[in-house]
Amino acid sequence: MTSAQAILNGDRLALARLLTQVENDSSVGREALIELFPHTGKAHLIGVTGAPGTGKSSLVNQLALHYRKVENKKIAIVAIDPSSPFTGGAVLGDRVRMRDLAGDANVFIRSMASRGSLGGLAQTTANLVQVFDAAGFDLVIIETVGAGQSEVDVARLAHTTLVVEAPGLGDDIQAIKAGILEIADILVVNKADRPGVENTEKALKSMLDLAHPTERIFQHHGTAMRINSAPTQGKPASAQKTSATPIWIPPIQRTISTEGSGIDKLADCIAKHAAHLRSSGDWVLRERTRLEVELAALIRESLMKRFSENVSPNLYEATLQKVIQRNTSPWEAAQILLKEM
Amino acid sequence: MTSAQAILNGDRLALARLLTQVENDSSVGREALIELFPHTGKAHLIGVTGAPGTGKSSLVNQLALHYRKVENKKIAIVAIDPSSPFTGGAVLGDRVRMRDLAGDANVFIRSMASRGSLGGLAQTTANLVQVFDAAGFDLVIIETVGAGQSEVDVARLAHTTLVVEAPGLGDDIQAIKAGILEIADILVVNKADRPGVENTEKALKSMLDLAHPTERIFQHHGTAMRINSAPTQGKPASAQKTSATPIWIPPIQRTISTEGSGIDKLADCIAKHAAHLRSSGDWVLRERTRLEVELAALIRESLMKRFSENVSPNLYEATLQKVIQRNTSPWEAAQILLKEM
């Protein structure tokens, strides 16, 4: 039996082993991914992101507990560990996270150090998610830290992206500066028992109003109607609803993850978003984008491998030396080396 | 006269025009970069990074003011704007930043939206920095936001990287979580008039102690001696100093950028780090790494261009469809498409 077959049969040990092989990008891992791929496409992929200090990890733990206890679903968590990009050492281990969920065979938590290049990280994350998807996990939560490119990559990978904020982490403008509002499908104000929660929520609301000036009128539990601007002029909104395309306006949900409050409602928002994606056709669109990005990454990687196998190390070193001495520009050097392929 | 020649002659308008062409990756920009490249390699490249809310931008402004008024140096600032990755809209414009430095011909500030792919952003930043370097700017400050891959890229690009912290931005552990300590050459505790500054500094110090357990003993203004462990056993440290390699331990500098205090000392730290890089040989090493990363990015880009020019759109779409329908894995699809090249 191949490791892929063992995983399809629910073998947890084989799963753990394959995740390591996939993370190390071994040939065994690659082959298993090919074998597992036809079994993917069923899981709901949920990205959770936000600045350090927002309490993302405990929120994810609470969500996992909810899905286990209330909905009896299989949950996987891929925690992209905000550890050093250079040493690769994880600060928060799996053990800390497992305390609440230990011994439950239907929960699998995998931490991954954010070492190496981002392209590599995004690709590895996508591969781990595929393994969990094929292994029959109903929900795969991908948790990342920080503000920046990693969030964008998570948004590309996930069906539903939660952006977590918390009161008192700095000026309100910082939320805009972080530039992550556009990737949010659901906004979570965690640590909602802290002072300043109203201000945080107000700032998020006014940012949403800026982003969705008219749609806000028709908002109802996260779904609104996008009105085709030309024909709706002067007509009452209700008359337009049937012919309009439903669009999603990110709901704002307060939570206190240390107490577990607001988690049921948050799970409800997530379920509504999944239903919206299915009915609007966005689920299919996101799948296409995700697989296209993955294909491009694999093509890029294969091309670079071909390159390094075909260019002589001596020519490479000699050309690099000319660049260092400012005799050849990097652009010209690239052309010289590519001629050799 | 080519635009490159105009820039070498100090034409500010030509510089502004070329920066736009380089940012748009136009062929004119590319040609000018090749022409300018032999004139690069003189500027001191300084990266400034840190979480939102630490006051990076005003710190950079203060540093620029110092270099102008005290040291009479030409300064360029490349501010990677923490705007939306999707809309590309800049929240903080150049005008806000220019207030203190307006009308000074020896200061040039360029904001860049962090739109598009990270690879592209890093490459574009490197190109803008090259233009400033060739144009005779003594210092080029590259300012980025957030915790994550963009910091790592800045560290690769810069000679000296400043990591900015501030009191009261969350738990002390968050600084470790952000995982940016390893890229810091100098640690700045900005907003040092805020409560909690001692805690922030203490947390940074204990992290440094963890990272440099023995070297700390010999620390002196940011430079220490790395003792070869075997022969030094039992010998007094002073006896070893002559034969040891000097290593750099990041100094911690308090600043209050709103008042400009601590800025002189910070500039002093930066100058000491540059001297250390020169004397230890690390300057040459960092140059090599930087140019090698840039060369690899250009090769990758050219290969992808070749690919898209050689593979028929119909085959690409048909193959992608098979992936979406889970009939072909992304890995197999990549191989099918690469055969066409």
Contacts between the chains, C-beta under 8 A, distances in Angstrom:
chain1	res1	chain2	res2	distance
A	30	B	331	6.3
A	33	B	329	6.6
A	33	B	331	6.6
A	34	B	329	4.4
A	34	B	331	5.5
A	34	B	332	6.2
A	37	B	326	6.3
A	37	B	329	3.8
A	37	B	330	7.4
A	38	B	326	4.8
A	38	B	327	7.3
A	38	B	329	7.9
A	39	B	326	7.9
A	40	B	326	6.6
A	41	B	326	5.7
A	51	B	51	7.0
A	51	B	52	7.0
A	52	B	51	6.9
A	52	B	147	6.5
A	52	B	170	5.9
A	52	B	174	4.1
A	52	B	177	5.1
A	52	B	178	5.5
A	53	B	169	6.9
A	53	B	170	3.0
A	53	B	171	6.3
A	53	B	174	5.1
A	82	B	147	7.1
A	82	B	177	4.5
A	82	B	178	6.3
A	82	B	179	5.2
A	83	B	179	5.3
A	84	B	179	4.6
A	84	B	181	7.3
A	84	B	182	5.0
A	85	B	149	7.4
A	85	B	151	7.9
A	85	B	152	4.8
A	85	B	179	6.1
A	85	B	182	7.2
A	85	B	183	7.5
A	86	B	182	4.4
A	86	B	183	7.3
A	87	B	182	6.5
A	91	B	173	7.5
A	91	B	176	5.4
A	91	B	177	6.1
A	91	B	179	7.8
A	92	B	177	7.6
A	114	B	148	7.4
A	114	B	149	7.8
A	114	B	179	7.1
A	117	B	149	7.9
A	118	B	118	5.5
A	118	B	149	4.2
A	119	B	119	7.0
A	121	B	149	7.8
A	145	B	147	6.7
A	145	B	148	7.3
A	145	B	177	6.4
A	145	B	178	7.4
A	146	B	146	5.5
A	146	B	147	4.0
A	146	B	148	4.0
A	146	B	178	6.9
A	147	B	51	8.0
A	147	B	52	6.4
A	147	B	82	7.1
A	147	B	145	6.7
A	147	B	146	4.1
A	147	B	147	7.1
A	147	B	148	7.5
A	148	B	114	7.4
A	148	B	145	7.2
A	148	B	146	3.9
A	148	B	147	7.4
A	148	B	148	4.4
A	148	B	149	6.6
A	148	B	150	5.1
A	149	B	85	7.4
A	149	B	114	7.8
A	149	B	118	4.3
A	149	B	121	7.8
A	149	B	148	6.5
A	149	B	149	5.3
A	149	B	150	6.3
A	150	B	148	5.0
A	150	B	149	6.3
A	151	B	85	7.9
A	152	B	85	4.8
A	152	B	86	8.0
A	169	B	53	7.0
A	169	B	169	6.6
A	169	B	170	6.3
A	170	B	52	6.1
A	170	B	53	3.1
A	170	B	169	6.3
A	171	B	53	6.4
A	173	B	91	7.4
A	174	B	52	4.2
A	174	B	53	5.1
A	176	B	91	5.5
A	177	B	52	5.1
A	177	B	82	4.6
A	177	B	91	5.9
A	177	B	92	7.7
A	177	B	145	6.5
A	178	B	52	5.5
A	178	B	82	6.4
A	178	B	145	7.5
A	178	B	146	7.0
A	179	B	82	5.4
A	179	B	83	5.4
A	179	B	84	4.5
A	179	B	85	6.1
A	179	B	91	7.8
A	179	B	114	7.2
A	181	B	84	7.3
A	182	B	84	5.1
A	182	B	85	7.2
A	182	B	86	4.4
A	182	B	87	6.4
A	183	B	85	7.5
A	183	B	86	7.3
A	287	B	324	6.4
A	288	B	320	7.6
A	288	B	324	5.8
A	291	B	320	7.0
A	291	B	323	5.1
A	291	B	324	5.8
A	291	B	330	6.4
A	292	B	320	6.2
A	294	B	330	4.8
A	295	B	319	8.0
A	295	B	320	6.6
A	295	B	323	6.4
A	295	B	330	5.0
A	295	B	333	5.6
A	295	B	334	6.1
A	295	B	337	7.9
A	296	B	304	7.9
A	298	B	330	5.5
A	298	B	331	5.9
A	298	B	333	7.8
A	298	B	334	4.0
A	299	B	304	7.4
A	299	B	307	6.2
A	299	B	334	4.9
A	299	B	337	6.4
A	299	B	338	6.5
A	300	B	300	6.2
A	300	B	303	7.4
A	300	B	304	6.0
A	302	B	334	5.7
A	302	B	335	7.4
A	302	B	338	5.6
A	303	B	300	7.4
A	303	B	303	4.1
A	303	B	304	6.9
A	303	B	307	6.4
A	303	B	338	7.3
A	304	B	296	7.8
A	304	B	299	7.4
A	304	B	300	6.0
A	304	B	303	6.9
A	306	B	338	8.0
A	307	B	299	6.2
A	307	B	303	6.4
A	320	B	288	7.6
A	320	B	291	7.0
A	320	B	292	6.2
A	320	B	295	6.6
A	323	B	291	5.1
A	323	B	295	6.4
A	324	B	287	6.4
A	324	B	288	5.8
A	324	B	291	5.9
A	326	B	37	6.3
A	326	B	38	4.8
A	326	B	39	7.9
A	326	B	40	6.6
A	326	B	41	5.7
A	327	B	38	7.3
A	329	B	33	6.6
A	329	B	34	4.4
A	329	B	37	3.8
A	329	B	38	7.9
A	330	B	37	7.4
A	330	B	291	6.3
A	330	B	294	4.8
A	330	B	295	5.0
A	330	B	298	5.5
A	331	B	30	6.3
A	331	B	33	6.6
A	331	B	34	5.6
A	331	B	298	6.0
A	332	B	34	6.2
A	333	B	295	5.7
A	333	B	298	7.8
A	334	B	295	6.1
A	334	B	298	3.9
A	334	B	299	4.9
A	334	B	302	5.7
A	335	B	302	7.4
A	337	B	295	7.9
A	337	B	299	6.4
A	338	B	299	6.5
A	338	B	302	5.6
A	338	B	303	7.3
A	338	B	306	8.0
